[in-house]
Every structure is written in structure tokens, then in C-alpha cells.
Amino acid sequence: MGSVDVNPMPEVLVRPRSGQAASFVRNLVVLSLVLVVATLALYYPVHQFPFINYDDRDYVYENPQVESGLSWATVQWAFTTSHAENWHPLTWLSHALDCQLFGLTPGPAHDVNGLFQALNAVLLFWVLLRATGLQRCSRLGYCPPLS
């Protein structure tokens, strides 16, 4: 009985030949830009939203360390506190930078968060692409069976 050479993942990305490289890179750039535009379109309405009472009070508008903006004292505080029962220094620093740049205006701070979400979507796409080698699965976030 002989073995059958079956390629279980025919879409696996291999290093493209020189003529295909430009097309391959162009497809990845286009897919990344589509992700950015779709994410920004999804988050666009948040620009007009106010801060909410869920946790923004503790995190931003009633937090004197964050309201004071980004400084060395804020950096030290962010890395040594568990204010609001959490330890997340990058969140504190991000909010402090937002306060430094925009004051307590929620619109621009929400816009910055939308940019973070868009960058995160592209990062996830690239990580999944690198992990699976499959553009189709990386775009969808799961791998449907081939028909």
C-alpha cells in the first residue's frame, strides 16, 4: 500500500516567486487597509459620545493623577497603583496622555481608542496570517472547510 501525497492546506502561503511578490504584498496591504477603514467606520460614532458612568469616573474624569496629564509622577503612580481595583499602567498612561492633549473632552479620547482598535485589528490579522499561513483564515478569524 503506497502513501498518497495530500496537501491538507492547499492555500498555505509559501514565499511567492519574484513575479508574484508584488501582487502578494499588494493583497496584504489592501486587506490591512480594508480592516483599518472598516474598524474606523465602526468606531466613528463614538466621537460624539460622552464619558460613561461605568468606569470612566474612576479611570478619567474623577482621577486627579490622570487628569493632571502625563508627567514623571503620573508614570510612577501608574506603575505602582492598583487604583479602581486594577493594575494596568499602560491604560493609565494612555488616559493621562489623552488628558494632557485634549483635556477632559471625550470625543478625541474616543477617537484615539478607535485608532487603537484599528491597529489591533491589523495586528491580529498579521499574527493569524503568520501563525496559519492562510489569508482566508486570517481574514475571517476562523478556518471554514474548503468546498
N, C-alpha and C positions, 0 to 999 in steps of 0.2 A: 504494500500500500504506500503510495507516494504522498508527499505533502503538497498541499495546494497553497500557492502564494496569494493570499488575500490581503488587500490593503484595507484595514478596518476604518481608516480615516483618509479617504481619498482627497479631502480638502486640505490636508496638513500643509502648512506653508513651508516651503523649502526656499532656500536662497534663490531668488529669481535670476535668470540669465541676464546678461548685461542689457539686452534689448527690452526685457520686461521690467527691469528695476525701476525705471521712471514711472511706469504705469502702476506698479505695486505701491510705491511711495505716494503717488498722487491719490490712489484709492484710500490709503490710510489717512492722509491729510484731509481729504474730503469727508471721510467718516468722522474724524475728530471734530472738524468744523460743524458738521451737522449736529453732533452731540452738544457742542457748545451753544449753538443757536437754539436748539430745542430746549435745552435746560434754561437758558436765559429767557426764552419766551414763556416757559412755565413759571418762572420766578418773577417775571416782570411786574405783576400786580402787587407784589409785596412792598414796592416802593411807597405806596400810599398808605400802608398800614401803620397804625401806632404801635408803640410798645404794648405788650400784653401783661396782664396781672399774674400769669402763671409763674414765671421765674425772672422776668426782666427787671422786676423791682430789686431783687437780691443781686442780680448779675450786673445791672447797669445803673438805672436811674435813682436808686437809693443806696448806692455803694460808693462811699466817698473816695476809696482808693482808685476805683475805676474812673469815676467822674473827674479825678484830678489829672487824668491823662497819663501818657507814658513817661515814666521817669525811673531813675535807678531805684528809688524807694518802692515804686509800683512793681518793678521786676522782683525785688527781694520779697515783697509781700506775696506776689503771685506764686512764687516757688515754695513758700513756707506756710501758706494758709490752707485751711480746708473750709473756707467761708461757704455758707449755704450747703453744708454737708458734702461738699465736693472738693476734690483736688484736681484742678485742670488748669495749670498755669498758662498754657497757650490760649485758652479761651479768655482768661482774664486779660492777658496782654493784648489780644485782638480787640476786646471791648475797650480797653484803655486807649489803644491807638485810634479806634473809631471816635471815642470821646475827644481825644486830642484834635483830630482832624475835623470833625463835624459837630462837636458839642453833643447835646442830648437830642439831636434831631434823628428820628428813627429811620427816615427814608434812605439816606445814604448808607447807614449801617446795614440796612436790609439789602441794599444793592451789593455791598461788599460780600455779604453772605451768599447772594446769588452767584457772584463770581467764584467763590469758593466751591459752591455746588457744581458749577460748570467744569471747573478744573478737576474736581473729584470724579466726575463722570468720565472725562477723558483719561484720567489716571487709571480708573478701573478698567476701561476698555483696553488700554495698553497692557495692563497686568494680565488680564484674561487672555489677550492675544498672545502674550509671551508664554503664559502657562499652558495654553491649549494648542496654539499654532493655528487656530481656526478662526477666520474672520467672522464667519456666520455665527458661531457660538459666542464670540466676544461681543458682537453687536447685540445679540438677544439676551445675553446673560445666562443662557442655558443652551443645551445642545439637543434640538429636536432630531428624531431619527431621519435618516436620508430616505427619500422616496425612490 
